Amino acid sequence: MNRTRLLTTMAVFVAIGTMGAQLLWFPAGIAKAYPVQHAVNVMAAVTLGPLPAVVIAFMIGVLRNLLGIGTLLAFPGGMVGAFLAGYLYKKLGRKAWAAVGEVVGTGVIGALFAVPFANVLMGSAVGAVFFIPSFLASSITGAVIGWLVVVKIRQEQLLPNTRRVS
């Protein structure tokens, strides 16, 4: 993929993730669940790889915070989930592993990273026990949506360069 096409694809994913946060969200414990972010993470991880997926997650977090439709918690969850989704897909070659990576990366590891992050940057002293259920609800929902989209796109042969789901 040439650089212009890569940057354009990344920009489209950022736009989808940013706008989708306004359209689809639900309350999940102490946080709001934004499943579109997680769906974009899975789709970007499969189509572009781990590093572009992390950059996309970061940019979505920046834009959502600037627009007042996100919190600083978008960074640890989104970026860790995007990386693990891309890494597992790259190493294991199955789209389902990208969804698993998103759920584990965001729902567990990202939630654990969110504890000191929230304490230092947001002045909140809540523990991981409060973040994990919220992050899991959001990431499971979004990872399933992202996986379904990637599988459907592959079935329609819109992305011939991705590996086949087995």
Order of alpha helices (4+ residues) and beta strands (2+ residues): alpha-beta-beta-alpha-alpha-alpha-alpha-alpha-alpha
